[in-house]
Amino acid sequence: MKVKGFLKDVGGASRVTKARLAAFENASAAPVRLDPIGAVAREWHPGKLDLVVTDVRPASRTTTTVRFERPDGGKLPPFYAGQFMVVDFPIGESLLSRPYSISSAPYQARLAEHAFVEITVRRSKGDGLICDYINDAVKVGDTFRGMIGCGQFYYEPLRDAKHVVALAGGVGITPFASMAREIANGTLDFDLTILYGSVSSDDITLRNELEQLHSDRLHIVHVLSGDEPDWPGERGFLTAELIKKYSAPDTTYFICGPQVMYQFLREELKKLDIPQRRVRFEVFGQAKDITAFEGFPQENRDKTFQLTVMRGLHKDVIPAMATESLVVALERAGIRIETGCRSGECGFCRTKVLAGNVYICPENDGRRAADRDFGYVHACAAYPQSDVTIKIPIE
Amino acid sequence: MDFYKDHYDVIVIGGALAGLSAALMLADKGKDVLVLERHNLPGGIATSFVRGGIEIEAALHEMMSIGDKDNRLKVGKFFDDMGVDIDWLKVPECYHAALPGLEVTLHPGLETFAHEVDAVVPGTYDKVLRLLNLCNTVFDSVNELSIHPMSKPMMLLKHEAFVKTAGYSTQEVLDTFDLPQKALDLLAPYWIYVGTGFRELPFTIYSVLMADYVGYGSFIPRKFSHEMSLKMAERAEAMGVQIEYRQHVDKILVRDGKAYGVRTARGDEIHADYVICSAYPNKVYTDMIEPADAVPAGAIKMVNGRRLSLTAFSVILILDKTAEELGIRDYSVFHGTTMDTDACYDELKGLGPYHYITCICHNLANPDATPEGTCSYSITTLPRPDGWKTVSADDYDRVKHDVAKQLIDTMSEYLGVDLLEHVLEIVIETPMTIAHYTGMWNGCIYGYAHTMEDHIIARLQTAEAEHFIDHLEFSGAHQISGDGMGPAVTNGRKAAKNVLDTMAKEAN
């Protein structure tokens, strides 16, 4: 319609109003609840799910694999190989959450029957309450709450090279086990060489399961640091020289292992002059000893402070040690706080500090700039250094 | 436990820009307000996140209605009045239009803009300026009339241009200017910020869009839109508003046709005199009202009679070179193969390839947006929900990567640089991402389409008749002012004003 004379028209407002009323008059009066886009979002991210343990088996001399399914065996949420899940453990009065890399493959979570996810956990040497609990006490039929598919440690085809060298230490093999299984299934498209550092040949986590997956696309190179004269394979640590030997001209490096390995590998990778975009570290994990970090107020190391916790208008006061994160203090006191990575990155435990001082682990400060300005912390990476008042969400 | 008071004056569902604006305005008038937000931080999509140690803007391209410090527009003034002190950075240009045979950067200021169009399409200065001035006149009227309604004869006397263009689409009015196609092409790129092709888009909306953005420029907060959202939330709390995060509202409680509270997913029943709701009316009227039979048929007919507008798909790249090294010269680029907005709008129904693309390089308005030697580059299309509604959970990742790759390839070709060789971090946001974090109905961020059947003037005139449940107000992109972060603030204020007006009326 060509309109030349609109400047004489004063009836427009009435006309558009009539058009509106007519459109509504002609519309259906039947409620339409379809939100398929929201439904896909909920299928990927349903939050915490009820999970039942359907298998517990050794993955090596010191590690255990635990399989979880839905109570009805139905499909679990999709996730990316390399991601972790968060499992809630009710222990005594406390409810503790822990992140574990998923060692099974994404396709296994989408099987039509008995879809499952697995985690593989090492018995600790005395510092991991939950690790021991999983190795000693968890049995088939136990039920837990868990959230599947967290974290940023996964292969991204629009960013990463077609050849990946995984640098794994100890139980840090788990995300790569997931990738290896997905590659073997034909549903993940890159070449993977895993350089896998272990101490001794009789304690290599998931060894048999992984070796069955060997193919043109998937190589597993065991590297032993212990003294074993008969070992035919690679020995020592994951050095620059060794890494170079197994690299293609364009390689992305994924690194997952204990914190000491990260320090070592940062130096080794520097020698190889690899572009920053080709190196992906899994998150650091909760600091083993926060007093070892630069700037930690050593005079407080043995102190316990009062932590006042606001949830809505409700107030609790609990003790909190200077050397333990706010999250640990809350969980011990039985106060629920949502956590994800426990490495300061994901922000699930974002918390407002209303009063008092906290020390932030410098390796684990993943906060937004404006959050820093207004005293928000990620409670898994924040350590009280005075009496502190915080506000956390009501769970 | 005693998490909540026994009673509030107002419960606001949703702590994004609209909900927080409503809360600020109500607290400013001494009302006792509770805000319940499902996520663990404020802002909805007006937020940021950190990847690989780098903070990344989630959604904001350009904030309208702010204005320079000495010449504030309504949203900028509202923030100032409320004591929300945001470190605004002015975006240097309106946009760079990258269209077939046209590579033009246009800057704010009606005359500047008209001169720059004239430099490319000589002889168009007078007509373009006349068009922009007409837009500006209509814009001024909209702003005044939204605060001071008046009688029809008065309106005709004082707001003639507004009245006389009200019944026409953008295309119909543009046609009367008889401009060459190239000039029209340069006047069209902003269409995507209101989300309807010109055949359907009310000229009133086009006027507001052009007068605001071209006349006054646009702004971004220095510390990303999270700075804006967080400062609003902090200010609201300082004014006595209670904000609780991670609280998902399941039900709005209604008795005798009047809302009196909410029930959250964790089972808290909380009472208030009024409820302001940011969830879509589609969701509220079909799923949230308790009891369900408190929803009149007219409410269902209303939501069924409206068309959902746009959702969003963005690929955000952190690149390992500077903007200069990559040949990125403009903060904002609109890239397309045609400026036929109706054809562009039609294409958005599908799952790609998408040809009308918006690219933002934050570093060009905020040099410190990313670490030295890097830059951020977001590539956005704003699809209609139709195509995305057909994607299953199992297909989702493939579709997401296919679309992301197409967008990156298109811009790589344009820039003459393979962007994929420079990716430090990549984040792909989809309609599902939006639905996940905000719960918005079908991931729609634009509310209902601006059309001649869903005209802003008609929305104003029928607002009272479309008020189906007493003491329940709506705020968000689905309300009168429509989409955008600036209009979100206006929508929130409108909801608060309705509450305050009703309070005053019922007190008498």
Interface residues (C-beta under 8 A of the other chain):
Chain A: M1 K2 V3 K4 F6 L7 K8 D9 V10 G11 G12 A13 R15 V16 T17 A19 R20 L21 A22 A23 F24 E25 N26 A27 S28 A29 A30 P31 V32 R33 L34 D35 P36 I37 G38 V40 A41 R42 E43 W44 H45 P78 Y80 R110 Q152 E156 P157 L158 R159 P275 Q276 R277 R311 G312 L313 H314 E338 E345 G347 F348 R350 G366 R367 R368 A369 A370 D371 D373 F374 P393 I394 E395
Chain B: M1 D2 F3 Y4 K5 N40 L41 S48 F49 V50 R51 G52 G53 E55 K152 L156 V163 K164 T165 A166 G167 Y168 E172 V173 D175 T176 P202 K223 F224 H226 E227 L230 K231 E234 Q242 E244 Y245 R246 Q247 R266 D268 N282 K283 Y285 T286 D287 V295 A297 G298 I300 K301 M302 V303 N304 G305 R306 T311 V315 D320 P385 W388 K389 T390 V391 S392 A393 D394 Y396 D397 H401 A404 K405 I408 L420 H422 V423 L424 E425 I426 I428 P431 M432 T433 A435 H436 G439 W441 N442 G443 M452 E453 D454 H455 I457 A458 R459 Q461 T462
